Each structure stands twice: as C-alpha cells, then as structure tokens.
C-alpha cells in the first residue's frame, strides 16, 4: 500500500466513524472524543484489521453496545478493511476536555 493509499484508508475510516452519532448528544463519536485509538494491523495474506478503543461519556451509558456495533459496521464497510475489532474502554475516563472545539461549539459550550 502506498503512503497515499494508506492516508486515504485512514481518512475513510475516520469518516466512517464520524457517521456514528451518540443518540443522546447530536455530535459524532469522533468529535465527542469517544474514539481513543484506531490502528491498522496487517495480518497474513495482507488482510487489514482495524482495532478501535472507544469509551462512553459515562460508565452507566446503556448505548455502549449499540455504538460499538455501529462503529464496527461502519468501518467494516470501508473498502480495503477485512476485519474490525471495537473495544469499549474506561481508562482513561472520558471527560469533556476530550471534545473537539467543533463539538463544543455545536453544543453551545464555546
């Protein structure tokens, strides 16, 4: 994969994740700062696995499984992705500081 192709794949994955919105907050999971890690690993036979660690705004959030499954489906639909693993993590805990300025502006926090 050329550097340009790798960059295009990364952008496609981020755009796929940006299509997932927290149902309680009208902001996507990337801008909310819920995605902590998104890494590509290349397996045998050049398969591409995307590993994602993400959190929720609160440990009691009942939407964790839904958001995790939505994120996995969205990334799996990206051409060139062969496998996706999305893990819900709690360390470090999510704080409002993880939100982008765009998210804060959209929510009237700036």
N, C-alpha and C positions, 0 to 999 in steps of 0.2 A: 504494500500500500504506500503510495507516495505521500509526502507531507501534506499536499493539498487535499488528497482524498481523506486522509486522517482528520484534517481540520474540518472538512465538510461533514464527515461522520459525526464528529463531536458536536458540531452545530446542530445537526439533525436530531441528535439525542437530546440536547438541551431544549430545542424547540418542541420536541415531543413531550418532555416533562413540563414545559410551560403551558401545555394544553390541559393540564390537570389542575383543577381548582378545588380548594378547600370549600366544602359545601356551606360552611358556616361563615366564611370570610371570602368576599368576592375578589380574591387575589390568587394567582397561581402558586404552586408549591415551591417553585424556584425563587420567585420574588419574596415569598414569605420567609425564605431561608430554611426551609424544611429539608432540603437536599444537602446532606453533609459531605457525601463522597460519591463520585461517579467515575468509575475506572473501567477501561477496556483491558481484557486479558485475551490473548490469542492462544487457543488450545491446539491440540493435534489436528492435523488436516486443515490448518488455518481457520478454524472456527472462531468466531468472535463472541465472547461472553462479556456482558456489561454487568458490573457489580455496583449496586447503589445502596448507600446507607442513608436513611432519611429518618426524621423524627416527626413528632406531632407537637402542636402548640401546648398540649397538656397531657400528662400520663393517662388521665381518665377519658381522653378523646375516644369516642366509640367509632370513629371513622377510619382508624388506622388500617384495618384490613382492606377496606374499600379503596382508600388512597394508594395503598401498596399494590393492590391488584390492578388499579387503573394505571399506575405508573409502569408496571411491568408490561401490560398490554400495549401501552403507547410506545414504549421503547422497542418492544418486540416487533412492532410494525415498521420500524425504520429499516430500509434496505441495507443489507450487509450485517445485520445483527442476527446471530444464531441462537443466543440464549441470554436470558436476563435473570438476575437474582436481586431482589429488593429486600433489604433488611430494615426493620424498624429498630432504631437505637434510641437510648435515653441519655447517653453520656457523650458529649456534654448536654445538659438540659437545654432545650430551646429557650431563648429569651427574645424579647422584642428587638434587641440590638442586631439580631441576625437578619432582620428585614431590610430589603433594599430601600433606597430613598424613593424609588418609584412606588413601591408598595405603601410606604408611609404617606406619601402624597395622596395616593388613591384613597387611603383610609382617613385622610384629614389629620394626620399626625405630624405634618410638617408645616 
